[in-house]
Amino acid sequence: MHNLASIQSPRIIRIGGGVASQTGEVLQQLGLTKPLIVTDTNLINIGHVKTLTDILKADKITPYIFDGVVEDPTDTCVNDGLKALNAGNFDCIIGFGGGSPMDTAKAISFMAVNEGHVRDYKAPTQIDKCGLPVILIPTTGGTGSELTRWCVITDTKHPEKYNLSGLACVATAALIDWTFTTTKPARITADTAVDSLTHAIEAYVSKRAHSYTDAFALSAMPLIANNVRAAYADPEDGPARAALMLAASQAGMAFSNASVALVHGMSRPIGAHFHVAHGLSNAMLLPAITAFSVNHAPSRYAQVARVMKWAPDTDTDETACAKLVEGLTQLNADLEVPTPRNLGHNKDDKMFALMAAQALASGSPQNNPRVPTVDEIIQLYDEIW
């Protein structure tokens, strides 16, 4: 565990049911009046965007909407957003939606002031030249992007998901309002919750973990474990939704500053090559990679099991670790997480080799308690398929 921590977070964080109604007030606090809302057509269709624009109009702020965000946002999607930004006279960007609109909002902001293509800035490059202020309002408790210094963009020319990070990826303000999440379908509810759980676990076992990030990670884990099944079964369960939203933000704060590890390293290539949603690919990988890694940080993994009440304090670390793997496997079963094969994706050894190389090149696996070889990553892909 690192003794030194470098923490980055938004200047303003507001959390709670209905807090989105304060969006105009937050903009005024920051001296901003001309927002470009970056969102997707789904959020327009279910009425959430109108809710937000009505809030802004009540505060005499007239927003413009860019709704061209696609799932797993691409470089072309970012370029379309840049055209929308350059076509108007905006002083800030509001990212409104799940991880895709929030990440797109970040990328539009920093690519407006940094030359070249988004691929020129992939990790480990730090993007510190900041564009317009970014205000993030999540509608899915999962990515934690509203509090992180990361965003992920997919390249359309060379199928790869880029990890982008730096001060330019940190929002100026985050308004975290769980009431938007009651419209989430069961599949997205499950996948985003396991995404959050992955963030928390990986931040806690990361070689870059710190006592500051540990506090967020350890708080997020039981909130997810105790509420995800209820929210999956009943989308209108307010207390469960509120708990998952808080946990997503806490886990985001944890991994943003302690980094993710092997699950995320292997997850991004699955998304890039097979277009599996990010949270779902994390869920597919989490039990197998935990089993692969537990013996290299048994006290940490055991604490994960204990804090979620999957193992009593009286268990040995070895027993607690076994119960953690068992609990994660059971959680996937209860949440009906499919395998890639279930989704119609066949095994492809040549593709696995490329994916393994991309996973290692991302840098995330190097933070894992057990750093894998390319062959071990290929074996893990083979196992989860």
N, C-alpha and C positions, 0 to 999 in steps of 0.2 A: 504494500500500500504506500502511495506517495505521501511524503511529509509536506510537500508544497502543493497548493492548489491554485489554479488560475480560473476565477469564476467570472462568467459573463451572463447577464440576464437583462430583460427589458427594464426601462426606466419606470414604467407604470405597469402594475399588475392588479387587476380587479377580478375577483372570483365570487361567483354566487348566482343563484337563480334570478334571472331578470336583469343582470348587470349590463347586458347589451343595450338597455335603455339609456345608459350613460355614455354611449359612443359620442354623441354630439358634445357633451360636456368635456370628455377627454380631448377631443380635437381642439376645442376652445382653450383648454388648459395648455395645450402645446402650440397654440397660435396658428392652427391649421383650419382652412376653410374650403379647400377644393380637392376632395378625395376621388380617386379612381378605385372603384370596387372591383376586385378580381375574384371571380366566382365561377360556378358552372351552371349549365342549364337545368340540372336536376334541382338545385336549390331555388332557382326561379320558379320551376313548375310546382314545387311543394309550398311556395309562398314565403319562404324564409327571407328571400332578398327584399320582397316588398315590406316585410316587417322592419328590416334594417333601414331601407330608404325612407319609410314613414317616420322613423325615429329621427333621422337626420333632417328631413324636411321640417319637422316640428321645431328644430333648432335653427331653421333658416339656412341649412346647408344643402346645396343641390349636388348630389353625386352623379357621376357617369359610371356606367356598368360595362365591364369587359367580362363576358360569360363564356369565353372560348377555352377554358381550362379542360383538359382531358385527364382521365385517370392515369396515374403514372406520368406526370407532365413531361413533355418533350421539349427539345430545343426549338422546334418550330412553333410550339405553343407559346414559349417565352418570347420568340420574335414577334408573333402576332400581338402579344400583350404590349411589347415595346412600341409597336406601331400605334396602338390605341393610346398609350401614354404620350407619345410624341405628337399626336394629333390634337391634344388639348393642352390647357394651361393648368396642370395639376400641381399641388404642393405636398401630396401624400398618397399612399396606396393602402387600401384596406383589403387584406386577405381574408375572405369569408368562406368558410367551408371546412372540409377535412384537410388532410395533409397536402393533397394536390393543389388546391387553391392557395393555401398558405405558403407552400414552397415556391409556387409560381410567382406570387407577390414578391417574395424575397429576391428571386432571380431577376424579375423585371426591374426592381429597384437598383440592384448593383450592376446589372448589365447596361443600364442607362448611362453609367459613369465610368465603366471599365471597358476598354477596347477589346475587339476580337470576338471569339466564339466562347460559349459557356464551357466547352471542353478544355479550354486553356486554363481554367481555374480549378480543376478537380483536385481533391485532396492528394497530397499534403499541403498544397498551396493554401495560404491564408488570405482571404479576400477582406481586406481591412478598409479599402476605399469605399465609403458608404454613399448610397444614393438617397432618394427621397425617404422620409420617415415611413416606416411600415407599421400599421396597426393590425393586429391579428385577432380574429374572432372565430374560434373553432366551433364546428357543429358536430364533430365526432370526437369522443374522448379516445384518443389512440396514439397518434404520432407524437404529441407533445411539442409539435413544431412551434407553437406559439411562444414557448420559453427557451427554445434551443438556439445554438449558433450553427445549425446545420440545415441544409436543404438537399434534396435529391432530384436530379433531372436526368431524363433518359435521352440518349443520343439516337437520332433516327438514321444516321449514316453508318455508324458502327454500333450495333446493338450492345449497349452498355449503360448501366445506371451510374451516374456520377455523384459522388459524395462531395458536397461543396460546403466550406465552412469559413468562419472568420467573423469579425465584428459586423461586416456588411450583411450577415445572415441573422443578426439579432434584431428582433422587433423593437421598436420604440415603445410600444404599448401592447398589452395583451388583455382582452376582456373575455373571461372564461365563464360562459353561461350555459349550464347543463340543460336548460329547458329546450334548447334546439335539438338535443340528442334523442328525444322521445320518438322522433320519426324514423330513427335508424332501423333498417330491417335486421332480423335476428342474425343473419350471416355476418353483416358488417359489425354488429354489436359484439359478436364473439371474436371476430378477427382483430378488431381494434383493441379490445381488452387484452387479448393475448400479446398483441404488439406492445402494449404498455407494460405487461408483466415481463416480457423479454427485455425491454429497456431497463427496468428496475433490477432484474437479476444480473444482466450483463454489466450494468454500472457497478453493482456490488462486488462481482467477482473479477472485474477488470483489473489489470496490472496498474491502471492509473486511478484506481479508487482512492477516495480520501474521506476522512471522517465527516466533512461537510456534505459530500454527495451521498455517503452512506445513510445519513439521516433521512434524506428524501426517498432513497430506494427502499429502506426498511419500512417507511410509512406507507408507501404505495402498494407493496406486495400484499399485505392482508386486506387492504381495501378492495383489491381486484379479486383475490381468492374468495372473499366472503360475499361478493356482490355480483360477479359476472353471470352466474347461473340464473339469478333472479331477473336480471335485466334481459338475458337471452330469452327467458320464458315469457316475460311481460314487459314490453317496450315502454309502458306507461308507469313503471315502478320508479317514482321520483327519487326516493332515498338511494336506491341502487344506482340510478343514473348520476346523481350528484356525487356519490362516492367514486364511481368510475372516472368521472370527469376530473375530480381533484387528483386522483391517482395518476391519470395520464399526464397531468401537468407536473406533478412531483417526479414521476419517472423521467419526464422530459428534462427537467432540471438536473436530475442525476446523471443521465447518460450524456447530456450536452457537455458536461464538464468532466466526466470520468471516462467517456467514450464507450462505444459498444464493442462487441467482440466477435466471436466466430459465427454466431447465428446470423447476425446482420451481414457479415462478409459473404456468407453463402446464400443469403436470402436475395440480395440485390440481383445476382445473375439469373436466378429463377424468374424474377420479375421481368428482367430485360429480355430474356430469350423465350419465355413461355407466357408472358403477360398475366402472371398470377399476382393478385393484389398483395401488397407488401405485408400487411398484417397476417394474411393467410399463409404466405410462404414462411414467415417467422414461426407461426404455429406448427406448421409441418415439421420444422427443423428442431424446435426447442427440446422435446424429450430426448431425441437421439444425441444431440450435441451435449446436453447436460450429462447424459450417461457417459459420453466420451471424455468429459472434462472433470467430473467430480473428484476423482482420486488425486488431482493435482491442486485442489484447494478445498479439502474436505471440511475444514472448520467453517469456511465461508458458505459453502453449499448447504451444510447442515443447519446453519443459522437461517438460511432462506426457508428451509422446511419448518423450522421451529416457529419463526415469526408468522407464518401462514397457518400455524396450528395443524400442520400435516404430520408433525412428529413432536412428542413431548420433550421437555427439557431433560428428562432422565435418559433418553436414548443416547447411545454412542454416536459419534459423528458418522461412522460407517452406516449404522442403521438409519439415521436421519437422511443421509444422502440417498440410500436405496428408496426410502419413502418419498423423497422428492421426485425421483425419476418416475416412480409408480404414480404419484399424484398428478404429475404433468401429463402422463400417458392417459390417465383416467379423465382429466379435464378435457383433453382433445376428443376423447370418446363421447363425453357428455355434450360437448359443443359441436359434435358431428363434423370435425375437421377432416376433409378428404385428403387423400394422397395425390401427388401429381398424376399418377396413373388413373385414379378415379376420375380426374378431370379430362382424361383422354390424351395425356402426354406420355409418349413411349420413352423407354430408356434409350439413351444415345451416348455411348462411351466417348465418342469424339467430342460431342457437345459438353459432356461432363468435364473433360480435360480442359477445354477452353474456359468453362465456368470456374473451375478450380483455380486456374491461373488468374482470372479476373478477381476472384475472391481474395486471394493472397495479395494481389497488387493493390487492393483497396486499403490495406493497412489494418483493418479491423481484426483479422485473426491473430495478429501479433499481440493484441491486448488480452487474448484468452489465457486462462490459467495453463492450458495445454495447447501449445502452438502446433498445429498440424503440418504435415508434409502435403504436397500436392496429391500424392497417392491416397493419403488418409482422407482428404477432402472428397476425392472421387468415390472412395468407399462409402463415405457418409451420404453422398448423393444417391448412390446405389441403394443404400439401406432404406432411405426415406421414400424412395420411389415405390 
